[in-house]
Amino acid sequence: MTDIFPEQRFNESQNKAQKNWPVFYIVAIACAALGAAAVIAYIFWTEAHKYDEIYKGLGINLPPPIEGAAAVKFRLDELRLNKCDPDAIDALRRALATVGYKNRGEAATENLTAYCKNPLGARSRPGMENIEVLKFSDDAKVRSTARKFLESPCSPPLAVDLVYALNSDKEFKKAADIGERFLATCGKDGGVGYNTAKSMYWMGNYKRALEIIEYFPNDIATILAFSDWRGFILEKLSRNAEAGEEFERGIDLANDIKTLEYLQFFYATRAYRAAGEFCKAIRPLQRYVSIDPEKRTSAEIDATISALAKQGNCPI
């Protein structure tokens, strides 16, 4: 076997290296490109998230057109240096107002001020983060009440005010969610329960409405409004005989039966008639007339009583 001279081996290794050189070159270029791409991606990510800490305090992310407005962007950059600077927060509030973001801007900057005083704040309470959006409602009363409620979310008067305001605004699901959360975490309060039951009723969730109002048996037994709403809910559940009894019992809860409106007696009659208990349906109307026969006797009531008596074969 012929030996390979050292110079031959050297030349062969050089040839192999030259053949592999393009591969090494490509790999080096690829690594450099990937590194550059990573740096660029990091720069873009940092730019996109540079206001995250401020938005955390504000409770919202500003829409791109608002964030991009020169006056707003300038104030946001100021807050990046110190997001709790009261002068910078107020300057942001004013800047937001100039670009047509006044109401939400005021609510958001108030939120940032509160956040700086207590970084945990309302967001540390489970479930409360979903209520914060109410501070940006188009309804001024809802906005104001929501801000107060979030500062003291277990205050019965504030919870009643907020649930009532949302019901008035026909935001029944939001009202029901807040009422349910209050009852579950803060304890049973009749005012909150009453308004939450009404929210459920208007949503069509009659079964849950009844469950909620029946958390308060003492109130049902002593307060006319509770008794009436239990009656309305029972009617929706087609438990008409029970509803008639509830409405009729409610008559005796009035402070002064002489001032009680005709409707209270009519509710009882309506429910009993729907239950097919025609003779019982006569009773509330007779009682209404008996309070002041001279003023309350009417052809309409007489005709109704006669029709019910005929349907139920009732002695009158």
Secondary structure, DSSP 8 states (H G I E B T S, - for coil): -----HHHHHHHHHHHHHHHHHHHHHHHHHHHHHHHHHHHHHHHHHHHTTTHHHHHHHTS---HHHHHSHHHHHHHHHHHH-TT-HHHHHHHHHHHHHTT-HHHHHHHHHHHHHHHH-SSGGGGSTTGGGTGGGGG-SSHHHHHHHHHHHHSTT-HHHHHHHHHHHHHTT-HHHHHHHHHHHHHHT---HHHHHHHHHHHHHHT-HHHHHHHHTT-HHHHHH-HHHHHHHHHHHHHTT-HHHHHHHHHHHHTTSS-GGG--HHHHHHHHHHHHHTT-HHHHHHHHHHHHHHSHHHH--HHHHHHHHHHHHHHT---
